[in-house]
Amino acid sequence: MIASMQSSSWINILIFALFVAITLVIVFRASRNNKTAADYYAAGRSFSGSQNGTAIAGDYLSAASFLGITGAIAVNGYDGFLYSIGFLVAWLVALLLVAELLRNTGKFTMADVLSFRLKQRPVRIAAAISTLAVCFFYLLAQMNGAGALVSLLLGIGDKTGQALVITVVGALMIVYVLIGGMKGTTWVQIIKAALLIAGAAVMTIWVLSLHGFNLSGLMDAAVAKAGAGGETLLNPGKEYGVSSTSQLNFVSLGLALVLGTAALPHVLMRFYTVPTAKEARKSVVWSIWLIGIFYLFTLVLGYGAAALIGPKDIAAAPGGVNSAAPLLAFALGGPVLLGFIAAVAFATILAVVAGLTITAAASFSHDIYASVLKKGKPEPGSEVKVARWTVIVIGIVAIIGGIGTNGQNVAFLVALAFAVAASANLPTILYSLFWKRFTTRGALWSIYGGLITAIVLIVFSPVVSGNAKAMFPAANFAWFPLSNPGIVSIPLAFLLGWLATIFDRRQEDPVKQAEMEVRSLTGLGAEKATEH
């Protein structure tokens, strides 16, 4: 099956090239109005709630959702579907606690909100560092997905060939963002979301039709295909119930997924592309529907891959568990459906890495360069110029990191990014929005404490060393037993922010506190804040 897939690889390349050509034309057309920082970072705030909601879905439904979760369900069954549940439930936190308040308070970035009533310089630097760290971990997952997908489709098993593929994806990402800015990136995300959901819907209906539109029949077929012990696909605990350590891993993973979404900088930045807070709310509701429908599809796609290909064959294929969706597409519709799904997967990766890159670039150029180095008075046009140079640097770093982590499970790598975001960003966001007493020292302790703790625990976890699946399988310096640090780093970041504030005798400006509260809850003055 793998050999016949790879013999028709020219179809995959042709369809993908067609998608790239069409989206590049759209990006070029969108770039003609990129004249100011608001145009480049926030698309001139010209998108409606439904358009932005579709783009958010396109940004959020990454390679982890399509490749990683489908593979996780195919191999681990019930435990794999927990990723889908966590990713979806997380949107309730974003909707109820963050989306509208952020839109009312800030200009372009998360740091705008965090520094609104606190000391600008230290808080902006801390928020920018945190944003760059989260974007880096997320970019690793997307680049990893690109390598896994192409290694399967083109039969590129050697590391050099996969590294070349990751480099090409990184170069395309740089072109998209350099030229199109947020407006071009948004249109790519809208197109990609439509293609991804449509492709997943077709495959879902196809899989169900083969089993009489009976989900129980599909699951029974998956159990039968898995052979001895196949019933574990239907029961909790195949991945996270083996030991007390794996159960703690699940709790940690769940915390990271549910709390991480509301603190992802590239998702938060999307709320600034709409003209009003009402449209921001509409964006989240629209995206929840699209994302929720897609994650229901992943349940069918995962068990469909298990039933038609089998967990063992999926795990043994080039790209490992990330190959389940492409293998299923080929089993259903041959080279043509595979070519379409492969192009959609590539589009998914390109759209998400473009969104991540422009977020990281905006964080550095707006928060560090314009606000800190130039004290809020950059020369005309210089901020956008710095952003574009930052895009190139971030692209190169992402390519190198993607090559280094090639072979890791994509959904799992994204979960690490969620853990870093929930640890470094979420406590400070919530404290800033809802706690009047919160101080600059509390923000710094929370951001740096959560960020450093999460990264240190990841470095010394089984993800990096100590086993055959680690990034460095030959080394062993893992002393932290859990694969996800969320259960330790998230509560610790909340605690550090609280302690630092309680023992800080200095009070922040009460006028600024009152202004932030009124603006975040009512939107009064938000439009003035968005002018640049």
C-alpha positions as semicolon CSV with decimal commas, in nm:
position;residue;x (nm);y (nm);z (nm)
1;M;0,000;0,000;0,000
2;I;0,281;0,240;0,090
3;A;0,462;0,163;-0,237
4;S;0,151;0,226;-0,450
5;M;0,091;0,552;-0,265
6;Q;0,441;0,673;-0,336
7;S;0,426;0,569;-0,703
8;S;0,152;0,830;-0,757
9;S;0,334;1,101;-0,566
10;W;0,334;1,330;-0,871
11;I;-0,043;1,380;-0,823
12;N;0,016;1,496;-0,465
13;I;0,286;1,737;-0,576
14;L;0,069;1,872;-0,858
15;I;-0,232;1,940;-0,634
16;F;-0,014;2,097;-0,367
17;A;0,162;2,317;-0,625
18;L;-0,180;2,431;-0,753
19;F;-0,286;2,526;-0,400
20;V;0,036;2,717;-0,337
21;A;-0,002;2,905;-0,668
22;I;-0,364;3,007;-0,596
23;T;-0,292;3,119;-0,239
24;L;0,018;3,313;-0,344
25;V;-0,197;3,510;-0,590
26;I;-0,444;3,585;-0,309
27;V;-0,160;3,687;-0,076
28;F;-0,016;3,921;-0,340
29;R;-0,358;4,083;-0,391
30;A;-0,412;4,119;-0,016
31;S;-0,069;4,277;0,035
32;R;-0,147;4,586;-0,173
33;N;-0,312;4,758;0,124
34;N;-0,040;4,682;0,381
35;K;0,072;5,039;0,453
36;T;0,057;5,078;0,832
37;A;0,130;4,862;1,137
38;A;-0,246;4,810;1,184
39;D;-0,267;4,679;0,826
40;Y;0,027;4,442;0,868
41;Y;-0,052;4,311;1,220
42;A;-0,433;4,327;1,229
43;A;-0,539;4,333;0,860
44;G;-0,676;4,684;0,909
45;R;-0,945;4,533;1,137
46;S;-1,143;4,465;0,821
47;F;-1,271;4,110;0,877
48;S;-1,621;4,020;0,993
49;G;-1,689;3,789;1,285
50;S;-1,775;3,494;1,059
51;Q;-1,466;3,547;0,844
52;N;-1,243;3,579;1,148
53;G;-1,408;3,279;1,314
54;T;-1,332;3,070;1,006
55;A;-0,974;3,199;1,010
56;I;-0,944;3,115;1,382
57;A;-1,059;2,761;1,301
58;G;-0,800;2,752;1,022
59;D;-0,534;2,875;1,262
60;Y;-0,634;2,638;1,543
61;L;-0,694;2,320;1,341
62;S;-0,326;2,253;1,288
63;A;-0,128;1,949;1,181
64;A;-0,180;1,826;1,537
65;S;-0,557;1,820;1,487
66;F;-0,561;1,654;1,147
67;L;-0,254;1,429;1,147
68;G;-0,170;1,388;1,516
69;I;-0,518;1,334;1,666
70;T;-0,637;1,105;1,386
71;G;-0,327;0,895;1,440
72;A;-0,362;0,903;1,818
73;I;-0,722;0,773;1,794
74;A;-0,623;0,507;1,540
75;V;-0,344;0,373;1,762
76;N;-0,473;0,450;2,116
77;G;-0,851;0,467;2,062
78;Y;-1,036;0,629;2,352
79;D;-0,723;0,789;2,498
80;G;-0,642;0,947;2,163
81;F;-0,986;1,111;2,148
82;L;-0,908;1,287;2,476
83;Y;-0,693;1,527;2,272
84;S;-1,001;1,629;2,071
85;I;-1,208;1,681;2,386
86;G;-0,936;1,889;2,550
87;F;-0,879;2,109;2,246
88;L;-1,254;2,176;2,210
89;V;-1,342;2,236;2,577
90;A;-1,055;2,484;2,590
91;W;-1,254;2,721;2,370
92;L;-1,509;2,774;2,647
93;V;-1,231;2,926;2,860
94;A;-1,130;3,151;2,571
95;L;-1,490;3,257;2,506
96;L;-1,599;3,320;2,864
97;L;-1,285;3,472;3,013
98;V;-1,058;3,619;2,749
99;A;-1,174;3,695;2,393
100;E;-1,393;4,005;2,426
101;L;-1,195;4,157;2,716
102;L;-0,869;4,131;2,524
103;R;-1,021;4,285;2,213
104;N;-1,147;4,582;2,413
105;T;-0,819;4,644;2,594
106;G;-0,534;4,594;2,350
107;K;-0,398;4,705;2,014
108;F;-0,209;4,424;1,843
109;T;-0,045;4,187;2,091
110;M;-0,091;4,016;2,426
111;A;0,170;4,250;2,577
112;D;-0,056;4,550;2,499
113;V;-0,307;4,407;2,747
114;L;-0,060;4,292;3,011
115;S;0,124;4,625;3,018
116;F;-0,188;4,844;3,005
117;R;-0,195;4,929;3,378
118;L;0,152;4,799;3,473
119;K;0,504;4,924;3,401
120;Q;0,548;4,914;3,025
121;R;0,912;4,821;2,974
122;P;0,962;4,512;3,198
123;V;0,616;4,368;3,130
124;R;0,643;4,409;2,752
125;I;0,984;4,242;2,747
126;A;0,857;3,950;2,958
127;A;0,541;3,908;2,746
128;A;0,742;3,922;2,423
129;I;0,985;3,655;2,546
130;S;0,694;3,436;2,650
131;T;0,520;3,484;2,313
132;L;0,834;3,391;2,122
133;A;0,883;3,077;2,334
134;V;0,524;2,955;2,279
135;C;0,541;3,024;1,906
136;F;0,871;2,835;1,885
137;F;0,729;2,519;2,045
138;Y;0,419;2,536;1,825
139;L;0,630;2,587;1,513
140;L;0,831;2,275;1,599
141;A;0,512;2,069;1,581
142;Q;0,403;2,210;1,245
143;M;0,745;2,165;1,083
144;N;0,755;1,814;1,225
145;G;0,418;1,742;1,064
146;A;0,547;1,863;0,728
147;G;0,843;1,624;0,745
148;A;0,625;1,330;0,847
149;L;0,369;1,390;0,573
150;V;0,614;1,422;0,287
151;S;0,825;1,130;0,403
152;L;0,512;0,916;0,372
153;L;0,390;1,053;0,040
154;L;0,719;1,065;-0,145
155;G;0,894;0,775;0,022
156;I;1,165;0,997;0,167
157;G;1,296;0,790;0,453
158;D;1,634;0,950;0,503
159;K;1,679;1,246;0,736
160;T;1,842;1,460;0,466
161;G;1,540;1,440;0,237
162;Q;1,299;1,519;0,520
163;A;1,517;1,813;0,624
164;L;1,494;1,947;0,268
165;V;1,114;1,921;0,281
166;I;1,098;2,109;0,613
167;T;1,323;2,377;0,463
168;V;1,089;2,422;0,163
169;V;0,784;2,455;0,392
170;G;0,970;2,710;0,604
171;A;1,068;2,911;0,297
172;L;0,707;2,919;0,171
173;M;0,592;3,032;0,516
174;I;0,841;3,320;0,510
175;V;0,715;3,429;0,166
176;Y;0,349;3,423;0,276
177;V;0,409;3,638;0,582
178;L;0,664;3,876;0,430
179;I;0,429;3,965;0,146
180;G;0,078;3,929;0,283
181;G;0,101;4,021;0,650
182;M;-0,205;3,940;0,860
183;K;-0,451;4,001;0,576
184;G;-0,283;3,753;0,341
185;T;-0,236;3,505;0,625
186;T;-0,604;3,533;0,720
187;W;-0,724;3,454;0,368
188;V;-0,493;3,152;0,351
189;Q;-0,639;3,034;0,684
190;I;-0,998;3,082;0,564
191;I;-0,936;2,882;0,245
192;K;-0,750;2,614;0,435
193;A;-1,027;2,581;0,699
194;A;-1,290;2,535;0,428
195;L;-1,081;2,272;0,247
196;L;-0,988;2,087;0,566
197;I;-1,342;2,064;0,703
198;A;-1,484;1,971;0,359
199;G;-1,217;1,702;0,308
200;A;-1,268;1,561;0,657
201;A;-1,647;1,559;0,603
202;V;-1,614;1,364;0,276
203;M;-1,384;1,107;0,437
204;T;-1,610;1,078;0,744
205;I;-1,922;1,010;0,536
206;W;-1,725;0,765;0,320
207;V;-1,596;0,569;0,621
208;L;-1,941;0,557;0,781
209;S;-2,101;0,442;0,454
210;L;-1,864;0,145;0,443
211;H;-1,997;0,039;0,784
212;G;-2,368;0,103;0,727
213;F;-2,353;0,446;0,898
214;N;-2,316;0,256;1,222
215;L;-2,050;0,395;1,457
216;S;-2,059;0,080;1,673
217;G;-1,998;-0,132;1,362
218;L;-1,701;0,088;1,273
219;M;-1,550;0,048;1,620
220;D;-1,604;-0,330;1,609
221;A;-1,421;-0,339;1,276
222;A;-1,132;-0,142;1,429
223;V;-1,109;-0,390;1,717
224;A;-1,112;-0,685;1,476
225;K;-0,841;-0,531;1,255
226;A;-0,618;-0,464;1,557
227;G;-0,611;-0,836;1,644
228;A;-0,519;-0,958;1,989
229;G;-0,585;-0,694;2,252
230;G;-0,780;-0,480;2,005
231;E;-1,061;-0,421;2,255
232;T;-0,829;-0,179;2,438
233;L;-0,907;0,072;2,159
234;L;-1,256;0,112;2,309
235;N;-1,157;0,138;2,674
236;P;-0,993;0,420;2,870
237;G;-0,636;0,368;2,977
238;K;-0,453;0,225;2,675
239;E;-0,211;0,519;2,677
240;Y;-0,276;0,693;3,008
241;G;-0,390;0,416;3,240
242;V;-0,089;0,188;3,247
243;S;0,061;0,329;3,567
244;S;0,016;0,608;3,819
245;T;0,276;0,810;3,627
246;S;0,079;0,781;3,303
247;Q;-0,240;0,882;3,485
248;L;-0,065;1,192;3,620
249;N;0,055;1,254;3,265
250;F;-0,307;1,258;3,152
251;V;-0,409;1,509;3,420
252;S;-0,114;1,726;3,324
253;L;-0,201;1,700;2,954
254;G;-0,565;1,786;3,023
255;L;-0,471;2,096;3,221
256;A;-0,240;2,212;2,943
257;L;-0,499;2,159;2,668
258;V;-0,795;2,318;2,849
259;L;-0,607;2,619;2,987
260;G;-0,356;2,668;2,705
261;T;-0,589;2,783;2,427
262;A;-0,690;3,104;2,604
263;A;-0,320;3,194;2,631
264;L;-0,193;3,109;2,282
265;P;-0,055;3,435;2,138
266;H;-0,137;3,353;1,774
267;V;-0,500;3,277;1,864
268;L;-0,533;3,586;2,085
269;M;-0,393;3,808;1,810
270;R;-0,677;3,708;1,578
271;F;-0,926;3,895;1,798
272;Y;-0,765;4,225;1,695
273;T;-0,854;4,174;1,326
274;V;-1,226;4,251;1,381
275;P;-1,368;4,603;1,415
276;T;-1,576;4,560;1,733
277;A;-1,606;4,349;2,049
278;K;-1,938;4,214;1,919
279;E;-1,758;4,074;1,614
280;A;-1,493;3,925;1,847
281;R;-1,767;3,734;2,032
282;K;-1,916;3,624;1,702
283;S;-1,570;3,505;1,594
284;V;-1,539;3,270;1,890
285;V;-1,892;3,128;1,857
286;W;-1,839;3,070;1,484
287;S;-1,503;2,902;1,542
288;I;-1,641;2,679;1,820
289;W;-1,901;2,537;1,580
290;L;-1,645;2,471;1,306
291;I;-1,385;2,327;1,543
292;G;-1,642;2,114;1,727
293;I;-1,773;1,962;1,405
294;F;-1,420;1,887;1,289
295;Y;-1,325;1,712;1,614
296;L;-1,632;1,489;1,581
297;F;-1,498;1,396;1,238
298;T;-1,163;1,295;1,392
299;L;-1,336;1,026;1,597
300;V;-1,466;0,860;1,280
301;L;-1,143;0,918;1,088
302;G;-0,929;0,770;1,366
303;Y;-1,136;0,456;1,407
304;G;-1,174;0,440;1,028
305;A;-0,797;0,431;0,989
306;A;-0,777;0,162;1,258
307;A;-1,044;-0,044;1,081
308;L;-0,911;-0,014;0,724
309;I;-0,534;-0,002;0,781
310;G;-0,475;-0,127;1,135
311;P;-0,286;0,030;1,428
312;K;0,028;-0,179;1,369
313;D;0,063;-0,084;1,002
314;I;0,002;0,284;1,086
315;A;0,267;0,283;1,357
316;A;0,515;0,113;1,121
317;A;0,456;0,351;0,826
318;P;0,696;0,637;0,742
319;G;0,581;0,924;0,962
320;G;0,443;0,687;1,228
321;V;0,106;0,774;1,385
322;N;0,097;1,100;1,188
323;S;0,044;0,896;0,870
324;A;-0,303;0,764;0,965
325;A;-0,506;1,031;0,780
326;P;-0,311;1,008;0,449
327;L;-0,319;0,625;0,462
328;L;-0,696;0,635;0,518
329;A;-0,743;0,877;0,227
330;F;-0,554;0,643;-0,006
331;A;-0,749;0,340;0,116
332;L;-1,077;0,519;0,045
333;G;-1,020;0,714;-0,276
334;G;-0,682;0,619;-0,415
335;P;-0,429;0,872;-0,548
336;V;-0,680;1,152;-0,618
337;L;-0,829;1,170;-0,267
338;L;-0,482;1,123;-0,121
339;G;-0,354;1,411;-0,334
340;F;-0,635;1,636;-0,213
341;I;-0,590;1,539;0,153
342;A;-0,213;1,579;0,124
343;A;-0,259;1,927;-0,022
344;V;-0,501;2,013;0,260
345;A;-0,250;1,887;0,518
346;F;0,022;2,100;0,361
347;A;-0,215;2,396;0,354
348;T;-0,290;2,333;0,722
349;I;0,077;2,345;0,810
350;L;0,146;2,653;0,597
351;A;-0,151;2,848;0,733
352;V;-0,070;2,774;1,095
353;V;0,302;2,846;1,069
354;A;0,220;3,172;0,889
355;G;-0,009;3,276;1,176
356;L;0,254;3,180;1,434
357;T;0,528;3,364;1,249
358;I;0,340;3,692;1,213
359;T;0,249;3,675;1,583
360;A;0,610;3,626;1,686
361;A;0,724;3,901;1,448
362;A;0,461;4,142;1,581
363;S;0,562;4,065;1,937
364;F;0,925;4,151;1,872
365;S;0,876;4,453;1,645
366;H;0,578;4,608;1,829
367;D;0,664;4,519;2,190
368;I;1,044;4,520;2,192
369;Y;1,146;4,748;1,905
370;A;0,868;5,008;1,887
371;S;0,751;5,019;2,250
372;V;1,072;4,951;2,444
373;L;1,369;5,049;2,226
374;K;1,195;5,341;2,051
375;K;0,979;5,429;2,355
376;G;0,658;5,421;2,150
377;K;0,786;5,659;1,882
378;P;0,935;5,452;1,596
379;E;1,017;5,614;1,262
380;P;0,736;5,586;1,002
381;G;0,746;5,245;0,839
382;S;1,033;5,114;1,054
383;E;0,813;4,893;1,272
384;V;0,681;4,694;0,977
385;K;1,034;4,671;0,832
386;V;1,164;4,523;1,160
387;A;0,869;4,281;1,164
388;R;0,963;4,153;0,818
389;W;1,326;4,097;0,918
390;T;1,203;3,916;1,228
391;V;0,993;3,687;1,007
392;I;1,308;3,574;0,825
393;V;1,495;3,502;1,149
394;I;1,199;3,313;1,302
395;G;1,158;3,113;0,983
396;I;1,521;3,000;0,991
397;V;1,501;2,906;1,361
398;A;1,176;2,712;1,299
399;I;1,336;2,518;1,013
400;I;1,634;2,417;1,229
401;G;1,406;2,320;1,521
402;G;1,170;2,125;1,295
403;I;1,460;1,922;1,159
404;G;1,578;1,851;1,514
405;T;1,239;1,719;1,636
406;N;1,150;1,524;1,321
407;G;0,971;1,198;1,414
408;Q;0,792;1,314;1,731
409;N;0,412;1,288;1,757
410;V;0,270;1,617;1,630
411;A;-0,026;1,634;1,871
412;F;0,207;1,572;2,161
413;L;0,448;1,849;2,060
414;V;0,156;2,092;2,038
415;A;0,052;1,989;2,389
416;L;0,393;2,110;2,509
417;A;0,329;2,450;2,348
418;F;-0,008;2,462;2,525
419;A;0,163;2,386;2,857
420;V;0,413;2,668;2,809
421;A;0,132;2,910;2,712
422;A;-0,088;2,813;3,007
423;S;0,207;2,846;3,247
424;A;0,365;3,168;3,123
425;N;0,067;3,364;2,987
426;L;-0,268;3,262;3,134
427;P;-0,210;3,353;3,502
428;T;-0,089;3,703;3,410
429;I;-0,376;3,755;3,162
430;L;-0,642;3,658;3,417
431;Y;-0,480;3,850;3,703
432;S;-0,447;4,161;3,484
433;L;-0,809;4,148;3,374
434;F;-0,977;4,050;3,702
435;W;-0,753;4,142;4,000
436;K;-0,723;4,513;4,080
437;R;-0,442;4,456;4,332
438;F;-0,217;4,283;4,075
439;T;0,125;4,449;4,035
440;T;0,415;4,459;3,792
441;R;0,622;4,236;4,020
442;G;0,341;3,980;4,022
443;A;0,330;3,984;3,642
444;L;0,705;3,933;3,608
445;W;0,718;3,651;3,865
446;S;0,421;3,482;3,701
447;I;0,549;3,507;3,343
448;Y;0,914;3,422;3,406
449;G;0,836;3,167;3,676
450;G;0,583;2,981;3,464
451;L;0,796;3,000;3,150
452;I;1,123;2,886;3,311
453;T;0,956;2,609;3,510
454;A;0,773;2,470;3,205
455;I;1,081;2,476;2,982
456;V;1,315;2,328;3,247
457;L;1,071;2,044;3,319
458;I;1,035;1,973;2,946
459;V;1,414;1,965;2,897
460;F;1,455;1,715;3,182
461;S;1,150;1,504;3,088
462;P;1,123;1,176;2,895
463;V;1,031;1,381;2,587
464;V;1,390;1,497;2,543
465;S;1,600;1,202;2,665
466;G;1,597;0,864;2,835
467;N;1,399;0,646;2,592
468;A;1,382;0,532;2,230
469;K;1,110;0,785;2,136
470;A;1,287;1,087;2,288
471;M;1,442;1,370;2,088
472;F;1,786;1,249;2,203
473;P;1,739;0,872;2,247
474;A;2,109;0,806;2,310
475;A;2,125;1,047;2,606
476;N;1,963;1,017;2,947
477;F;1,931;1,325;3,166
478;A;1,558;1,293;3,242
479;W;1,474;1,330;3,612
480;F;1,119;1,471;3,578
481;P;0,891;1,166;3,528
482;L;0,603;1,334;3,339
483;S;0,599;1,412;2,968
484;N;0,390;1,727;3,012
485;P;0,483;1,985;3,280
486;G;0,139;2,149;3,310
487;I;0,037;1,991;3,643
488;V;0,339;2,155;3,811
489;S;0,414;2,469;3,608
490;I;0,058;2,607;3,574
491;P;-0,037;2,612;3,947
492;L;0,314;2,734;4,031
493;A;0,279;3,032;3,794
494;F;-0,055;3,128;3,954
495;L;0,102;3,096;4,299
496;L;0,408;3,305;4,208
497;G;0,192;3,585;4,065
498;W;-0,022;3,588;4,381
499;L;0,271;3,575;4,624
500;A;0,470;3,846;4,446
501;T;0,169;4,077;4,446
502;I;0,074;4,012;4,810
503;F;0,425;4,097;4,931
504;D;0,467;4,395;4,696
505;R;0,405;4,721;4,885
506;R;0,401;4,931;4,571
507;Q;0,061;5,004;4,423
508;E;-0,013;5,050;4,054
509;D;-0,186;5,357;3,912
510;P;-0,554;5,338;4,026
511;V;-0,666;5,556;3,735
512;K;-0,517;5,312;3,485
513;Q;-0,674;5,020;3,671
514;A;-1,017;5,181;3,651
515;E;-0,970;5,267;3,284
516;M;-0,872;4,910;3,200
517;E;-1,171;4,767;3,387
518;V;-1,418;4,999;3,213
519;R;-1,262;4,947;2,871
520;S;-1,238;4,567;2,897
521;L;-1,600;4,529;3,013
522;T;-1,769;4,790;2,794
523;G;-1,536;4,854;2,501
524;L;-1,544;5,227;2,578
525;G;-1,227;5,382;2,434
526;A;-1,119;5,061;2,259
527;E;-1,142;5,213;1,912
528;K;-0,910;5,495;2,013
529;A;-0,663;5,238;2,146
530;T;-0,650;5,063;1,811
531;E;-0,534;5,366;1,619
532;H;-0,166;5,364;1,546
